Amino acid sequence: VLLEAADRIPSILLYLCTFPYNSALRRNTLDAIQAIKDEEDPAQKRRLTQRFLRFKSNESKYVQVAGAVLFASVPSCLSWQVVPSSHWSARGFFYSSIVLALVAVVSGAQQQMVIPVEEVDNNRTNVDELVNRLTSSGPGEDAQTSNHKNNSNGAGNNDGKSRRHLNHRLIFTLQLPLMLFSLAVVAFLAGLLAIVFGALGSADGGSDDDRKIAVLFGVVVLFLICVSYSSSHWLYKIPVQKPEPSFNV
């Protein structure tokens, strides 16, 4: 029982650290790399790799656009008249959101330039070597060593155990733009919460309007969190079809 609980610790930590985008991370990165790793047909493995790299490139574009919008929008919030008199954490969260959005844009642009989408499409990249980089668990580990580790675990292992042999450092790098953008959004919302609920922490407990605004804003935020989490959870339950054969491969 203790061993089973210990095996679940990495999954629990991963979920807590990536809560805003955990479903997207698992389906679009972890499950995609795991599918590439488990595929034995070379042609199908190349198609899965092509689809994965195209998606990560498109994800980087999305982060760049959304991060740029957030980076341009948050500074205008600092000009609100209520901000100077609000709790100090509001300005701190807004400044943090600006920096996180900026670094997310830069990180997304860097990944878009480095991810070898065209090289894989034009057969100019060794797919086996690329897959080995995605699935090796550490530096210097080759595909044969990785396969030997997987076979020694037995065929009955679940996805959580097999994922321990993915390249966690590379996975962290691939999801970095989305992580930074998600943190920027969380910091922006935290700044709004500090403004709204910070007024209730004054000596007089805030005015009657402050209390009404806090209640209304709290209800709306809770509703949006529930709706966003539920819709994301249901959306990523849609099964993914394997790519059809292509004459270009």
N, C-alpha and C positions, 0 to 999 in steps of 0.2 A: 504493500500500500504506500509506504514511504517513497519507494522508487517511482511508482506511478505519479505520485504527487510532485516529485522532483522533476519528472519529465514534462510536467505541465507548466512549470514555472516560466520557461522561456516563452511559451505561448501566451501566458497571462501578461507578462511584461510587454510583449510585443503588442498585445491588444490595448493595454493601458497607454503605451507611448504613442500609438497610432490611431487612437480612438476616432478622431475626426474623419479619417479616411481609411479606416481599417478594411472595409469591404473592398474598396478600390485597390488597395495594396495587395490583398490576398488574391483577388481574381486576375488583375491586370499584370501583376509582377510575379508573386510567389507561385500561383497555379500555372501561369504561362511558362515560367522557367522549368517547373516540375514536369509539365507536359513535354517540353523539349527534351529534357533529360531522360524521360522514360520511353520516348519514341525510338524504335529500332530501325524503321525504314529511313534510309538516308534522304530520299526525295521528300518524304513527309516532314522529316526533321528540318530540312531547309525551308520548307513552306511555313512551318510553325515559327522558325527563327525570323523569317521575313516579316510575318505578321506581328510578332512581338516587337521587333525593332521599329516598324512603322508606327505602331501604337505609341511606343515610348517617345518617338519623335513628335507625334501629334500632341501627346501629353505635355511635352516641353513647350510647344507653341501655345497651348492653352494657358499654361502657367505664366508665360511671358505676357500674354495679352491681359489676363485677369490681374496679374501682379502689377502691371503698369497702371491699370485703372485704379486699383487700390492705392498704389503709391501716389497717384495724382489726386485722389479724393480725400485721403485722411488729413493732409495738411490744412485743408479748408475747415476741418472741424476745430482746429486749434484757434481759429479766429472767432469762435462762438463767444458771446459775452459771458456765458455761464461757466466757461472753462477755467478762467483765472480764479474764480471763487470756489470752484469744486475741489474735491479731494485731490491731493497731489498724484495719486496713482493713476488718475484719468490721463493726465499729460504723459506720465511715464509709459502707459500702455499705448497711447497714440504714437509716441516717438518709437517705441519698440515695433509697432506695426509697420511704420514707414521703413525702418531698417530691414525688417524681415522681408517685406515685399520687394525691396530693391535687390537684396541678395538672391531672392527666389527668381527674379527676372534674369539676373546675371548667370545664375546656375543653370536655368533652363536654356539660355542661349548657348552656354558652353556645351551642354549635353547635345543639343541639336547639331552643333558643328562636329562633335566627336563620334556620335552614334553612326556606325557604318551601314546605313540603309542602302545607298546606291551600290556600295561595294558588294553586299550580299546579293542584291538584285541582279548585278552583272557578273556574278560568279567570280569576283576578284578577291574574295575573302574565304579563307578556310573555315567552313562552318563548324567542323569538329573542334578546331582550336578555339573558336569563339564560344561554343557550348561548354567546352572544358573550363574556360575562364568563368563562365556563369555558374558552373556546378561544383568546381573544386572548392574545398573548404578552407584552404590555406595556401600560402605561397609555396611553389615547388611541387605541388601535388598534381600529378598528371591524371589522365582519364583512367588508366589502368589501376592506379592506386585508389581512385574514387570508386570505381566499379567493384574493386575487391572489398572495400569497406561496406558498400551497399549489400553485396552478396553475403558478407559475414553477419549482417544483421538479420538475415532471414527474410523470406517472402511475406511473412505475416505482419510486417511493421506497418503502422499507419502513416499518413502523410506527414504528421508532425515530426515523427522520428526521422523519416527520409529527408525532410527539409533541413535537418541539421547539417547535411553535407552540401548544401548550397553555399555559394560564396557570399557570406553575409556582408562583407565589406563592400563588395560590388553592388549588392542589393541595396544597401544603405545609400550608396552613391546614386543609384538610379532613381530612388524615391525621394532624394533630397529636395529637389525643386518643389514637389507637391507638399512635402512636409513643411518647408519654410512658408509656402503660401498659406497652408492651413493654419499654421501658428500665427501668421500675420492677421488672418481673419479673426482668430480667437482673441488676439490682443486688441483688435479694434472693438470687438463686442465687449470685452472686459472694460475698455475705456468708457464705452457708453453706459455700462452697468455702474461704473464708479461715479459717473456724473449723476445718474438718476437716483441711485440709492445712497450716494454720499450726502445728498441734501438731508436725508433723514437722520444722519449722524450728528447734526448740529446741536447746539445747546438747547434750542427750543423744539427739537424734533422735526423741524421742517414745517412748512405751511400746509394748509389743507390741500392745496393744489399739488404740492410736492408728493404728498402721500397718494393722491389719486393717480398721478402720473406713474409713480413707482408700481402701484398695483397693476395698472393697465399694461405698462411695459413688461413687467414680470410675467403676466399671463401670455402676452404675445410671444415673448422669448421662449417660454416653456412649450407653447404650441408649435412654434417653428422647429424647435429641437426634436420634438416627438415626430412631427411630420417628416422632417428631413431624414432622421435616422430610419424611420419605417420605410420610406420610399426608397432609400438607398439599399436597405436590406432586401426588399422585395425585388428591386431592379437587378441586383447581382445574383438573384436566384434564377434568372433566365438562362437556360443552357446555352453554351457556346458551341457552335458547329465547327468541326474541323475544316480547314481550307480545302477547296476542291483542287484537283490536279490542274496544273497549268503547263502549257506548252513552252513557256518561257523558262521553266526550271530544268 
